[in-house]
């Protein structure tokens, strides 16, 4: 592994899902599905990823703009017991 591979996303680059919140490098455990009805067809879903800490903030941001559709666990990511209840 060399520095150029890491910078270019080539072999050896991290491939873990990261939170979409600006400046956050935490592993994502949630996917927030959203759609902007002014520019996307109704069936289209865009996805933001969220860590435990930023899930609420990102969801509220999308809800305030009437863009949020659904929040789902990220497949393969651990979910805390309190979220399973």
Rosetta constraint file for C-alpha pairs under 8 A:
AtomPair CA 1 CA 5 HARMONIC 6.60 0.50
AtomPair CA 1 CA 6 HARMONIC 7.59 0.50
AtomPair CA 1 CA 11 HARMONIC 6.93 0.50
AtomPair CA 1 CA 12 HARMONIC 5.79 0.50
AtomPair CA 2 CA 6 HARMONIC 6.60 0.50
AtomPair CA 3 CA 7 HARMONIC 6.26 0.50
AtomPair CA 4 CA 8 HARMONIC 6.02 0.50
AtomPair CA 4 CA 10 HARMONIC 7.96 0.50
AtomPair CA 5 CA 9 HARMONIC 5.99 0.50
AtomPair CA 5 CA 10 HARMONIC 4.54 0.50
AtomPair CA 5 CA 11 HARMONIC 5.76 0.50
AtomPair CA 5 CA 12 HARMONIC 6.62 0.50
AtomPair CA 5 CA 13 HARMONIC 6.61 0.50
AtomPair CA 6 CA 10 HARMONIC 6.13 0.50
AtomPair CA 6 CA 11 HARMONIC 7.18 0.50
AtomPair CA 6 CA 12 HARMONIC 6.16 0.50
AtomPair CA 6 CA 13 HARMONIC 4.57 0.50
AtomPair CA 6 CA 14 HARMONIC 7.68 0.50
AtomPair CA 7 CA 13 HARMONIC 7.45 0.50
AtomPair CA 8 CA 13 HARMONIC 7.85 0.50
AtomPair CA 9 CA 13 HARMONIC 5.07 0.50
AtomPair CA 9 CA 14 HARMONIC 7.61 0.50
AtomPair CA 16 CA 27 HARMONIC 6.87 0.50
AtomPair CA 17 CA 27 HARMONIC 5.83 0.50
AtomPair CA 17 CA 28 HARMONIC 5.46 0.50
AtomPair CA 17 CA 49 HARMONIC 7.47 0.50
AtomPair CA 18 CA 24 HARMONIC 7.72 0.50
AtomPair CA 18 CA 25 HARMONIC 5.87 0.50
AtomPair CA 18 CA 26 HARMONIC 5.72 0.50
AtomPair CA 18 CA 27 HARMONIC 4.63 0.50
AtomPair CA 18 CA 28 HARMONIC 4.82 0.50
AtomPair CA 18 CA 49 HARMONIC 6.69 0.50
AtomPair CA 18 CA 50 HARMONIC 7.31 0.50
AtomPair CA 18 CA 51 HARMONIC 7.56 0.50
AtomPair CA 19 CA 24 HARMONIC 6.03 0.50
AtomPair CA 19 CA 25 HARMONIC 6.25 0.50
AtomPair CA 19 CA 26 HARMONIC 5.78 0.50
AtomPair CA 19 CA 27 HARMONIC 6.00 0.50
AtomPair CA 19 CA 28 HARMONIC 4.76 0.50
AtomPair CA 19 CA 48 HARMONIC 7.71 0.50
AtomPair CA 19 CA 49 HARMONIC 5.00 0.50
AtomPair CA 19 CA 50 HARMONIC 4.36 0.50
AtomPair CA 19 CA 51 HARMONIC 5.30 0.50
AtomPair CA 19 CA 54 HARMONIC 7.75 0.50
AtomPair CA 20 CA 24 HARMONIC 7.08 0.50
AtomPair CA 20 CA 48 HARMONIC 5.77 0.50
AtomPair CA 20 CA 49 HARMONIC 5.19 0.50
AtomPair CA 20 CA 50 HARMONIC 5.89 0.50
AtomPair CA 21 CA 50 HARMONIC 7.07 0.50
AtomPair CA 21 CA 54 HARMONIC 6.78 0.50
AtomPair CA 21 CA 58 HARMONIC 7.16 0.50
AtomPair CA 26 CA 51 HARMONIC 6.15 0.50
AtomPair CA 27 CA 50 HARMONIC 7.86 0.50
AtomPair CA 27 CA 51 HARMONIC 5.91 0.50
AtomPair CA 28 CA 49 HARMONIC 5.63 0.50
AtomPair CA 28 CA 50 HARMONIC 4.83 0.50
AtomPair CA 28 CA 51 HARMONIC 4.29 0.50
AtomPair CA 28 CA 52 HARMONIC 7.52 0.50
AtomPair CA 28 CA 74 HARMONIC 7.30 0.50
AtomPair CA 28 CA 77 HARMONIC 7.44 0.50
AtomPair CA 29 CA 49 HARMONIC 7.29 0.50
AtomPair CA 29 CA 50 HARMONIC 6.10 0.50
AtomPair CA 29 CA 51 HARMONIC 5.33 0.50
AtomPair CA 29 CA 52 HARMONIC 6.70 0.50
AtomPair CA 29 CA 73 HARMONIC 6.04 0.50
AtomPair CA 29 CA 74 HARMONIC 5.06 0.50
AtomPair CA 29 CA 77 HARMONIC 5.09 0.50
AtomPair CA 29 CA 78 HARMONIC 6.54 0.50
AtomPair CA 29 CA 79 HARMONIC 6.66 0.50
AtomPair CA 30 CA 49 HARMONIC 5.71 0.50
AtomPair CA 30 CA 50 HARMONIC 5.02 0.50
AtomPair CA 30 CA 51 HARMONIC 6.38 0.50
AtomPair CA 30 CA 52 HARMONIC 7.51 0.50
AtomPair CA 30 CA 55 HARMONIC 7.02 0.50
AtomPair CA 30 CA 71 HARMONIC 6.84 0.50
AtomPair CA 30 CA 72 HARMONIC 5.78 0.50
AtomPair CA 30 CA 73 HARMONIC 4.47 0.50
AtomPair CA 30 CA 74 HARMONIC 4.71 0.50
AtomPair CA 30 CA 77 HARMONIC 7.93 0.50
AtomPair CA 31 CA 47 HARMONIC 6.16 0.50
AtomPair CA 31 CA 48 HARMONIC 5.74 0.50
AtomPair CA 31 CA 49 HARMONIC 4.58 0.50
AtomPair CA 31 CA 50 HARMONIC 6.16 0.50
AtomPair CA 31 CA 71 HARMONIC 5.75 0.50
AtomPair CA 31 CA 72 HARMONIC 5.33 0.50
AtomPair CA 31 CA 73 HARMONIC 6.04 0.50
AtomPair CA 31 CA 74 HARMONIC 5.51 0.50
AtomPair CA 32 CA 47 HARMONIC 5.49 0.50
AtomPair CA 32 CA 48 HARMONIC 5.13 0.50
AtomPair CA 32 CA 49 HARMONIC 6.16 0.50
AtomPair CA 32 CA 50 HARMONIC 7.30 0.50
AtomPair CA 32 CA 59 HARMONIC 6.97 0.50
AtomPair CA 32 CA 68 HARMONIC 7.35 0.50
AtomPair CA 32 CA 69 HARMONIC 7.66 0.50
AtomPair CA 32 CA 70 HARMONIC 5.99 0.50
AtomPair CA 32 CA 71 HARMONIC 4.47 0.50
AtomPair CA 32 CA 72 HARMONIC 6.50 0.50
AtomPair CA 33 CA 45 HARMONIC 5.69 0.50
AtomPair CA 33 CA 46 HARMONIC 5.63 0.50
AtomPair CA 33 CA 47 HARMONIC 4.71 0.50
AtomPair CA 33 CA 48 HARMONIC 6.66 0.50
AtomPair CA 33 CA 68 HARMONIC 6.37 0.50
AtomPair CA 33 CA 69 HARMONIC 5.54 0.50
AtomPair CA 33 CA 70 HARMONIC 5.15 0.50
AtomPair CA 33 CA 71 HARMONIC 6.06 0.50
AtomPair CA 33 CA 72 HARMONIC 7.86 0.50
AtomPair CA 34 CA 45 HARMONIC 5.41 0.50
AtomPair CA 34 CA 46 HARMONIC 5.25 0.50
AtomPair CA 34 CA 47 HARMONIC 6.28 0.50
AtomPair CA 34 CA 48 HARMONIC 7.93 0.50
AtomPair CA 34 CA 62 HARMONIC 7.36 0.50
AtomPair CA 34 CA 67 HARMONIC 5.34 0.50
AtomPair CA 34 CA 68 HARMONIC 4.48 0.50
AtomPair CA 34 CA 69 HARMONIC 4.99 0.50
AtomPair CA 34 CA 70 HARMONIC 6.97 0.50
AtomPair CA 35 CA 40 HARMONIC 6.42 0.50
AtomPair CA 35 CA 42 HARMONIC 7.41 0.50
AtomPair CA 35 CA 44 HARMONIC 6.41 0.50
AtomPair CA 35 CA 45 HARMONIC 5.40 0.50
AtomPair CA 35 CA 46 HARMONIC 5.95 0.50
AtomPair CA 35 CA 67 HARMONIC 5.26 0.50
AtomPair CA 35 CA 68 HARMONIC 6.70 0.50
AtomPair CA 35 CA 69 HARMONIC 7.06 0.50
AtomPair CA 36 CA 40 HARMONIC 5.58 0.50
AtomPair CA 36 CA 67 HARMONIC 5.48 0.50
AtomPair CA 37 CA 41 HARMONIC 6.53 0.50
AtomPair CA 37 CA 42 HARMONIC 6.40 0.50
AtomPair CA 37 CA 67 HARMONIC 7.58 0.50
AtomPair CA 40 CA 44 HARMONIC 6.24 0.50
AtomPair CA 49 CA 74 HARMONIC 7.98 0.50
AtomPair CA 50 CA 54 HARMONIC 5.83 0.50
AtomPair CA 50 CA 55 HARMONIC 5.08 0.50
AtomPair CA 50 CA 58 HARMONIC 7.39 0.50
AtomPair CA 51 CA 55 HARMONIC 5.95 0.50
AtomPair CA 54 CA 58 HARMONIC 6.09 0.50
AtomPair CA 55 CA 59 HARMONIC 6.06 0.50
AtomPair CA 56 CA 60 HARMONIC 6.00 0.50
AtomPair CA 57 CA 61 HARMONIC 6.17 0.50
AtomPair CA 58 CA 62 HARMONIC 6.36 0.50
AtomPair CA 59 CA 63 HARMONIC 6.06 0.50
AtomPair CA 59 CA 68 HARMONIC 6.81 0.50
AtomPair CA 59 CA 71 HARMONIC 7.88 0.50
AtomPair CA 60 CA 64 HARMONIC 5.96 0.50
AtomPair CA 61 CA 65 HARMONIC 6.73 0.50
AtomPair CA 62 CA 66 HARMONIC 6.26 0.50
AtomPair CA 62 CA 67 HARMONIC 5.06 0.50
AtomPair CA 62 CA 68 HARMONIC 4.87 0.50
AtomPair CA 63 CA 67 HARMONIC 5.85 0.50
AtomPair CA 63 CA 68 HARMONIC 5.06 0.50
AtomPair CA 73 CA 77 HARMONIC 7.25 0.50
AtomPair CA 73 CA 79 HARMONIC 7.12 0.50
AtomPair CA 79 CA 83 HARMONIC 6.63 0.50
AtomPair CA 79 CA 84 HARMONIC 7.44 0.50
AtomPair CA 80 CA 84 HARMONIC 7.00 0.50
AtomPair CA 81 CA 85 HARMONIC 6.95 0.50
